[in-house]
């Protein structure tokens, strides 16, 4: 294994760390004889495809035979024997997606130890973390044992895979730090489709298990403003900042505090907020703090949004909370849109396989994106 040095957080340090984690992953298949190509080489080759922004496995198959490419794969990604595209698919298809979770944790821990994430602290030392789902694969014909199924009234079936992405973000940073996403697919022993709500519960529990002391504040959309989800966050020691939609009856009988100011561009910010109101009539025991923001620019155009949070609101922090709430869109703009439009070819099918290939290739893509974002940050 290459020796890992943490003196400088350069690409080589991240890649060496990742390759070292690849070497720890257990081989799920049994081979009778000696295997010339290791699982580590297969994982490193899959990672290299996304790191080098190759648009397909066919491109990889052509490029890997070139002498210069072979040299780069050996020197940059520590691949001793680059596998063919077919062999790579076969070996990675048998892996469980959970086997790649330690890779994300290791890169994140490396950033923590080098204090590269201190500027991501938001309020009271908490880090903003956002979740969002996106599609990975959809077909009426190709499918595997883990595909979710959508049955149409005309008798056809759509097979699909989805992913629940999770990133650490900050309103003043363009970079985001991806954490290990959760695959939305049929779970072992369960015939029903998986869904974003169940995947969210698994993701949050894994996140707390892997980072027991990390101060996390979830930034989420209005679908998360429900009692079971907030109780889960409370049990995991996580704070929340959630978009509030719909009418809060309790607000009719209360006088909200107000705060307004003009920023340097002449935009007017108006806030109304109140602390300690019930979440709703069905969960009066859950108290939340509510604030709404109206922004009026110099042309008179207005924008409005409201949030609930468990952070006590005052005129000193309400503007910062608003900026944190709005930064939720970074998971769509700076994450999914970047993966689709900046060379990662997120919407291309790199292989479906019979078990987990679709999910494994997506996780390797997210690891390449994580290391790219870490380099930009450091």
C-alpha positions in Angstrom: 0.0 0.0 0.0 1.2 3.6 -0.7 2.3 5.4 2.4 -0.2 8.1 3.5 1.1 11.5 4.4 -1.1 14.2 5.9 1.3 17.1 5.6 -0.7 18.6 2.8 -4.2 17.9 1.7 -3.5 17.5 -1.9 -5.1 15.1 -4.4 -2.5 12.4 -3.8 -3.2 12.4 -0.1 -6.9 11.9 -0.7 -6.4 9.2 -3.3 -3.9 7.3 -1.1 -6.4 7.4 1.8 -9.2 6.2 -0.5 -7.1 3.4 -2.0 -6.1 2.3 1.5 -9.8 2.0 2.5 -10.5 0.1 -0.7 -7.9 -2.5 0.4 -10.0 -3.2 3.6 -13.2 -4.1 1.8 -14.0 -7.8 2.0 -14.2 -9.7 -1.3 -17.8 -11.1 -1.5 -17.0 -13.7 -4.0 -14.9 -16.9 -3.6 -12.2 -17.6 -6.2 -10.7 -21.0 -6.5 -7.4 -19.9 -7.9 -5.1 -16.9 -7.7 -6.8 -13.7 -8.9 -4.5 -11.4 -10.8 -6.8 -8.4 -10.5 -7.7 -7.5 -6.9 -10.9 -6.0 -5.7 -8.9 -2.9 -4.8 -7.8 -2.5 -8.4 -11.5 -2.8 -9.6 -12.7 -0.2 -7.1 -9.7 2.1 -7.9 -10.5 1.8 -11.6 -14.1 2.6 -11.1 -13.1 5.7 -9.0 -10.6 6.7 -11.7 -13.3 6.7 -14.4 -15.2 9.5 -12.5 -12.1 11.3 -11.3 -10.8 11.5 -14.9 -14.3 12.5 -16.1 -14.5 9.7 -18.7 -18.1 9.7 -20.1 -18.5 5.9 -20.2 -17.0 2.5 -19.5 -16.5 2.1 -23.3 -14.2 5.1 -23.2 -12.4 3.6 -20.2 -11.9 0.3 -22.2 -10.3 2.2 -25.1 -8.2 4.5 -22.9 -6.8 1.9 -20.5 -4.9 0.1 -23.3 -2.8 3.2 -24.1 0.7 3.3 -22.6 0.3 6.8 -21.2 -3.0 5.9 -19.6 -1.6 2.7 -18.0 1.2 4.8 -16.5 -1.3 7.3 -15.1 -3.6 4.7 -13.7 -0.5 3.1 -11.9 1.0 6.4 -10.6 -2.1 8.4 -9.8 -4.5 5.7 -8.7 -2.2 2.9 -7.7 -3.8 0.4 -10.0 -1.5 -2.6 -10.6 -3.7 -4.4 -13.2 -6.5 -2.3 -14.7 -9.5 -4.6 -15.3 -11.6 -4.7 -18.5 -14.9 -3.0 -18.4 -16.8 -6.3 -18.3 -14.7 -7.7 -15.5 -15.0 -4.5 -13.5 -18.8 -4.7 -13.8 -18.8 -8.3 -12.6 -16.6 -7.7 -9.6 -18.4 -4.5 -8.4 -21.9 -5.9 -8.9 -21.5 -8.3 -6.0 -20.5 -5.6 -3.5 -22.9 -4.3 -0.9 -23.2 -0.4 -1.1 -22.7 -0.2 2.7 -19.1 -1.5 2.2 -18.2 1.9 0.8 -19.5 3.9 3.8 -16.1 3.9 5.6 -14.5 5.6 2.6 -16.7 8.7 3.0 -16.0 8.7 6.7 -12.3 8.5 6.3 -12.1 11.4 3.9 -14.3 13.5 6.2 -12.2 12.6 9.2 -9.1 13.7 7.3 -10.7 17.1 6.6 -11.7 17.3 10.3 -8.2 16.5 11.6 -6.7 19.2 9.3 -9.3 21.7 10.5 -10.5 22.2 7.0 -14.1 22.3 8.0 -14.0 25.0 10.7 -15.2 27.6 8.3 -18.4 25.5 7.8 -19.5 26.1 11.3 -22.9 27.9 11.3 -24.5 28.8 14.6 -23.2 27.7 18.0 -20.7 25.4 16.3 -23.4 23.4 14.4 -22.9 22.3 10.8 -25.7 22.6 8.2 -26.5 19.3 6.5 -29.1 19.0 3.7 -30.8 15.9 2.3 -32.5 15.5 -1.0 -33.5 12.6 -3.3 -32.8 12.1 -7.0 -33.3 9.5 -9.6 -30.4 7.2 -10.7 -32.0 4.8 -13.2 -35.3 4.1 -14.9 -36.3 1.5 -17.5 -39.2 -0.5 -18.6 -37.1 -3.6 -19.4 -33.7 -3.7 -17.6 -34.0 -4.5 -13.9 -32.3 -6.3 -11.0 -33.4 -7.8 -7.8 -33.0 -4.5 -5.9 -35.0 -2.3 -8.3 -38.1 -0.5 -7.1 -41.2 -1.1 -9.3 -43.9 1.2 -10.5 -46.9 -0.7 -12.0 -49.0 1.2 -14.5 -52.7 0.7 -15.1 -52.0 -0.3 -18.8 -50.1 -3.3 -17.5 -46.5 -2.1 -18.0 -43.9 -1.8 -15.2 -41.2 0.8 -14.7 -38.1 -0.3 -12.8 -36.0 2.4 -11.1 -33.3 3.2 -8.6 -33.1 6.4 -6.6 -30.6 8.0 -4.1 -31.0 10.2 -1.1 -28.0 12.6 -1.2 -26.6 14.3 1.8 -24.1 17.2 1.9 -22.6 19.6 4.4 -23.0 23.2 3.3 -22.6 26.8 4.3 -24.2 29.9 2.9 -20.8 31.5 2.3 -19.2 28.6 0.6 -19.6 27.5 -3.0 -18.2 24.1 -2.1 -20.3 21.3 -0.5 -18.9 18.3 1.4 -20.8 15.1 0.4 -21.4 12.5 3.0 -22.3 8.9 2.2 -25.7 8.9 0.4 -28.4 6.3 1.1 -29.6 4.1 -1.8 -33.3 4.0 -2.2 -33.9 0.4 -3.4 -35.6 -2.7 -2.2 -34.2 -3.9 1.1 -33.3 -7.5 1.9 -36.3 -9.6 2.8 -38.8 -6.8 1.9 -41.0 -7.0 -1.1 -42.4 -3.4 -0.9 -40.7 -0.5 -2.6 -38.3 1.6 -0.6 -39.1 5.3 -0.2 -37.3 8.5 0.7 -38.8 8.6 4.2 -37.4 5.2 5.2 -34.1 6.0 3.5 -33.9 9.2 5.4 -34.3 7.4 8.7 -31.6 4.9 7.8 -29.3 7.7 6.6 -29.7 9.8 9.8 -29.1 6.9 12.1 -26.0 5.9 10.1 -24.8 9.5 10.1 -25.1 9.7 13.9 -23.4 6.3 14.4 -20.5 7.3 12.2 -20.2 10.9 13.6 -21.4 10.6 17.2 -20.1 14.0 18.3 -20.7 16.1 15.2 -23.1 19.0 15.8 -25.6 18.7 13.0 -28.4 21.0 12.0 -30.6 19.6 9.3 -31.8 22.0 6.6 -34.9 20.4 4.9 -38.0 21.0 2.9 -41.6 21.3 4.1 -42.2 17.5 3.9 -39.9 17.0 6.9 -42.1 19.3 9.1 -43.9 16.4 10.8 -43.8 15.0 14.3 -42.2 11.6 13.7 -39.3 13.1 11.8 -38.7 15.9 14.4 -38.8 13.3 17.2 -36.2 11.2 15.3 -33.9 14.3 15.0 -34.4 15.0 18.8 -33.5 11.4 19.7 -30.3 11.7 17.5 -29.3 15.0 19.0 -29.7 16.9 15.8 -31.2 20.4 15.4 -33.4 21.4 12.4 -34.2 24.3 10.1 -37.2 23.3 8.0 -39.3 25.2 5.4 -42.7 26.0 6.8 -45.7 25.8 4.4 -49.4 25.8 5.2 -51.2 27.8 7.9 -50.2 27.7 11.5 -53.5 28.2 13.4 -51.6 29.2 16.6 -50.2 32.3 14.9 -53.7 33.9 14.6 -53.8 34.4 18.3 -50.2 35.6 18.8 -48.4 38.8 18.2 -45.2 38.1 16.3 -42.0 40.1 16.9 -40.7 42.1 13.9 -37.3 43.1 12.6 -36.3 44.8 9.4 -33.3 46.5 7.8 -31.9 47.6 4.4 -28.8 45.9 3.1 -26.0 47.5 1.1 -27.7 46.8 -2.2 -30.9 48.6 -1.0 -32.9 45.4 -0.6 -35.4 45.5 2.3 -35.5 42.5 4.6 -38.6 42.2 6.9 -38.9 39.4 9.5 -41.7 38.2 11.8 -40.9 35.6 14.3 -42.1 33.8 17.5 -40.6 31.2 19.8 -42.2 28.2 21.5 -45.3 27.4 19.5 -46.7 23.9 19.0 -45.8 22.1 15.8 -49.5 21.4 15.2 -52.6 20.3 17.0 -51.7 16.6 16.8 -48.3 17.2 18.4 -48.7 20.0 21.0 -45.7 18.6 23.0 -43.3 19.5 20.2 -42.4 23.2 20.5 -40.9 25.0 17.5 -39.8 28.5 16.7 -41.3 30.1 13.6 -40.0 32.9 11.5 -40.9 34.4 8.1 -38.9 36.6 5.7 -40.1 39.0 3.1 -37.4 40.4 0.8 -38.1 43.4 -1.4 -35.5 44.5 -3.9 -35.0 48.1 -5.3 -37.4 47.3 -8.2 -40.2 46.3 -5.8 -40.1 42.6 -6.5 -40.8 40.5 -3.4 -39.8 37.0 -2.2 -41.3 35.3 0.8 -40.5 32.2 2.7 -41.0 30.8 6.3 -39.2 28.3 8.4 -39.5 26.4 11.7 -36.5 25.6 13.9 -35.5 24.6 17.4 -33.0 27.4 17.6 -34.2 30.3 19.7 -34.9 33.2 17.3 -33.9 36.8 18.0 -33.2 39.9 15.9 -29.5 39.0 16.3 -29.7 35.6 14.5 -32.8 35.7 12.4 -31.0 37.0 9.3 -28.3 34.3 9.6 -31.0 31.6 10.1 -32.7 32.8 6.9 -29.4 32.5 5.0 -29.0 29.0 6.3 -32.5 28.0 5.3 -32.0 29.3 1.8 -28.7 27.4 1.4 -30.7 24.2 1.3 -30.8 24.7 -2.5 -27.0 24.0 -2.7 -27.7 20.3 -2.7 -29.6 20.8 -5.9 -27.5 23.5 -7.5 -24.0 22.8 -6.3 -24.4 19.0 -6.0 -26.9 17.4 -8.4 -26.6 20.0 -11.2 -22.8 19.9 -10.9 -22.8 16.1 -11.2 -25.1 16.4 -14.3 -23.3 19.2 -16.1 -19.7 19.4 -15.0 -18.2 16.2 -16.4 -19.4 13.5 -14.0 -22.1 12.3 -16.4 -24.5 11.6 -13.6 -27.4 10.8 -15.9 -25.4 8.3 -17.9 -26.0 4.6 -17.1 -22.5 3.1 -16.3 -24.0 -0.3 -15.9 -27.0 -1.8 -14.1 -25.9 -5.3 -13.2 -27.9 -8.0 -11.5 -27.4 -6.9 -7.9 -25.7 -3.6 -6.8 -23.7 -2.3 -9.8 -25.9 0.8 -10.3 -25.5 1.8 -6.7 -21.8 1.0 -6.4 -21.0 3.1 -9.5 -23.0 6.0 -8.1 -21.1 5.9 -4.8 -17.8 5.9 -6.6 -19.0 8.9 -8.5 -19.9 10.6 -5.2 -16.4 9.8 -3.8 -14.8 11.4 -6.9 -17.0 14.5 -6.3 -16.1 14.5 -2.6 -12.4 14.6 -3.3 -12.8 17.3 -6.0 -14.8 19.4 -3.5 -12.2 18.8 -0.8 -9.4 20.0 -3.0 -11.3 23.1 -3.9 -11.9 23.8 -0.2 -8.3 23.2 0.9 
